Amino acid sequence: MRCLVTGSAGFIGSSLVDRLLSQGHEVVGLDNFSTGQERFLEPARRSSRFELVRGDVLDAEALGRAMSGCEMVFHLAANADVRFGTDHPSRDLEQNTIGTFRVLDAMRKLGVKRIAFSSTGSVYGEPKVFPTPEDAPFPIQTSLYAAAKVAGEGLIQAFCEGFGMQAWIFRFVSILGERYSHGHVFDFYKSLRADPTRLRILGNGKQRKSYLYVQDCLDAIMLAIERANDKVNIFNLGADEFCEVNDSVGWICEALSITPERTYTGGERGWVGDSPFIFLDTKKIRSLGWAPKLTIRDGILRTLRYLQDSAWLLEARS
């Protein structure tokens, strides 16, 4: 199969590229390198079955060139800057919603019928049911990022109905692992590397979050595409556990053998749109035979070890 991966130089995108190549597929990667890293694609570029197209999903010419001849699209390109969404409110609309429309419209024109889409568990806002299932009522949206992803999901479903496409929509918790380049482990480690005596924590540290190791995430994606065959297939992807931010801080500090003074900005939320409790019901994907191999703690510690060995990435993301 010939596949297009948008956001192919990102954390999850580049890991997916490697997975697809390892399974014998041909892969075209599309990335504008606004946050993606050239080094993440070094293994892929050694393969004759990989082609890189530099461009943005908003660029119709680059998108069409990348998608030509493909049988499936893995659409991961997005603005993932959830925390600072209110600082640039048009970015989520442009990159996450309009970008998704451009991908779908290119698929329509080129006759590509299958799409896998990286959505987010944040689409549930602040739900009243935990763990939160795929058919939970959508509450009032609390972040521009999640609102843009909801719109993207809606567009995908409408294109499936109107143009005979098939979709797999994955609502992720936060993903951890090798090539992780933004998020709380990155931020905490970078801060502690600069000053191991103190650590500033957004909110009250009691926010409860679920996380998933990147290879477990990819296992779930590939299994769902293989075994779920509805017109629109929606899956929560996450662990069957959660932890407090304070727990994560403790594991990181223990691994680094430091005891910094902790200060908190206060309140239940670290930023506007930060949900104080994220815990997804994953019975649907588990019914297909999937289960994560790593615990949240193990995923956090593996991510920390990767960052310790990747000083270049800390500098690249400065």
N, C-alpha and C positions, 0 to 999 in steps of 0.2 A: 504493500500500500504506500502511496505517496501522500505525505501529510504536510500541512502547513502549521507551524507553531508561531503564533504571534507573541511578542515579548520573550523571544527565544534566548536572549542574553541575560535574563533575570534569574533570580534564585530558583524558583520552581520551573520556569520555562526551560532553562538550560539543563536542569536535571531530567525533565521530560524528554528533551531532545536526545540525551544520552540513552534513556530507557528505550525510546522508539528505535534508535539505531541498533541497540543491542538485540532487539527483536527482529532485525532484518529489514525494517522499513526504510524507504527513502524519505528524507526530511528536508523541508525548506524552512529556514528560520527567518523571521522578519523582526527587526528591532531598530528603534531610532537611537539607542544607546544614551537616552537621557538619564537612566539609572542602571541599565544593564552593563555588564562587565565583559570586555573582550576575553579576559582570561578564563571566564566560565565556559567559553566555547572552544577552547584549545583542543580538548579531546575530540569534539565533534568535527572540527576542521581537518583532522587527520583522516577522516573517512571520505571515500569517494561518493558515498550516498548522502552527503550533507551539502547543502547550498545555502549560503547566507545572502539575504537581500537587506541592504541598509535602507530603512525608510519607516515612515509612520503609518499607522492604520488610517489616518485621515488623508493620506496621499493616495488617491485612486490609482495613479499610474504604478507606484511601487507595490501597492496591494494587489493589483491585477497581475503584475509580473510575478509576484511571489506565489499567488494562488493558482496560476495557470497549470493545468495538468494534475492538480491535487484531487484526491478523493475524499479527504477529511480535513477539517480545520480544528485545531486546538487553540482556542482564543483566550490567551492569558495576558495579553498586553493591557495595561490599565495604570491609572494613577492610583497608587496604593498609599498615598500620603494622608492617611485617615486623620491623624492628629491635628494637622494644620489645614484641614479642608476649608475652614471658614476664612482663612487668610487669602485664599484664591478660589472663590466659589464657582467660577466658570470652568475650572480645570476638570472636576469630576464629570460635569456635563459633556465636555468636549472629548476627553480621553475615554471615559467609561461608557457613556451612553451613545453619543454620536459615533464614536469609534466602533462600537458594537454594530450600530446600524450600517456603517460603511462595510464592515466585514460581511454582514448578512446580504447586503445589496450586491457586493462583488460575487458572493456565492450564487445568488440568483442569476446573475448575468452569465456566469461561467458554468452553471449547472452542477455545482458542488452541493451535495445533499446532506452531509453529516457534519455536525459541530459539537464539540465539547467546550463548555464555558466555565471559567472559574468565577463563581459568585462568592458569597460570604455569609457566614452565620449572623453577621450584623444586620441582615435584612429583617430579622425578627425583633429588632429594636430592643425594648426591655419587656420581654414576654412574661406572662403570668404562669406558664406551664414549664416545668423543668423535670427531666431533660426535655428539650423543645423538639417536637416532631416536625417533619416536612409539611404536614397539613395544618400546622398551627395558624390561627388567624394572624394576619399581619397587623401590627399595632401602628401607632404614629411613628414615622421614621425619625430617628434622632441624629443621624449623620448624613452629610451630603454624599459621602462615599457609598453608604448603603442605599440611599435613595437612588443614586445613579445605577447601582447594580440591579435594584428592583426593576427599574426602567429597561435595563438591558435584558433581564429575564423575560419581561413582557414582550419585547420586540422579538426575541427568539421564538417564543411560543406562537406569536402571530405569524411569523414567517413559516414556521412549521405547518401551521394550518393553511396558510394562503399559497404556499409554493412547494408543498410536499417534502419538506425537509424533516430531518430527525435530529433530536438534540439530547445531550446529556448535560445537565446543569448540576454543578457541584458547589454546595454551600460549605465552605471551609471554616474551621476555627483557625487560629493562628498556626502557621506551619513553621517548624524548626528543622535545623540540620545543616549539613554542609552547604556552603554558598549563601547562607543566611546573611542578609546585608542590611536589614532594618528591623526594628522591634525592640522589645524590652531587654533581651539578653545582650544584644548589640550595644544598646545605650548604657546599660549597667556596666558591662565589661569595659567599654571605652572610658566611662567616667572613673571607674576604679583603677584603670591602668594609669590615668593621669594623676589621681590622688586616692590611694588606697585607704586613707584615714576617714573619709566621709562619703556619704552617698545620699543624693537627693532623690526622693521617690514621689512621683505624682499621685495625688489622692491620699488615701489613708493606709494604703498597702493591704487592705482587706478585700480588694476587688478579687472576685473568684473567676478564674479563666480556665479554659480547656485548650490544650495544645496537641499537635500531631506531628510526628516525625515525617520528613519529606518523602522518604522511600515508602513508608506505610501509606502516605497519601497517594503516591503513584500506583502502588499495588491496587488500591481501591478504584482509582480511575480506570485502569486497564481492565479490571475484572468487571466493572459496571458496563463498560462498552461491549465487552464480550458477551455478557449474560442478560443484560436488560434491553428489551427490544420494543418498548413503547414508542409512540411518536415523540413524546417529551418525557424524559426520565430525570427526576429530581432526587438528589441524594445529599443528605447531611454527611460530612466527613469530619470525624473528631474522635477523641479518646472517650472511654467510658468512665472517666474520672476528671477531676478539676483540682486546681490548687489556688491558694492565695498568692498574690504578688509577693507577700512577705516570705512565703515558703520558697519561692524561686530565688529571692535575694539570699536566703539562708543557704541554699544549695550551692549557689555561685560563690558566696564568700567562704564557705567551708572548703570548696575545691581550690580556692586561691589562697587558703590559710590566712585570711585576714578578718578583722572584726571592725569594720568602719562604723562611725557614728551615723545613724540613720536620721534624716530629717524628712518631714512630709509636708506636701503643699496643702493637704487637708481636703475633706469632702469625700463622698462616695465615688466620684468620677475623676479620672486623671485629666480629662479634657472634655470639651463640648462633644457630645456624641459617644463618649466612652461608656459602654454598658458595664455596670458593676458586677454582673453575673452572666457568663456565657457557658452554657452546657447543653450540647445538642444530643438529641435522641438518634442513635445510629443503628437501630434495629433493622432498618430497610437494607442498608449496605451489608450488614452482618448476615442477613438472611441469604445472601448470595455466596457466603462462605468466607468473608473477609474478617480479619481481626488485626489490630495493630500489634506489631512485634515489640515496640519499645514503649515503656511507661513515660509519662510526662517528665519525671525526674531524669530518666536516662536520656531523653531527647534534649533536655536543657543542658545536661553535662556534655553530651556529644557536641552540641552547638558551641558551647564554651571552648572545648578543646580545639575545634576547627578555627575559631576566632583567634585563639592563642597562637596557632600555627600560621595565621594569615594576616600578619601586620599590614601587608600591602592593602588589604581590603579596608581596614580602618582609615588608612590615609586616603584611599580613593573616595571614600564616602564622607570625607571631612567637608 
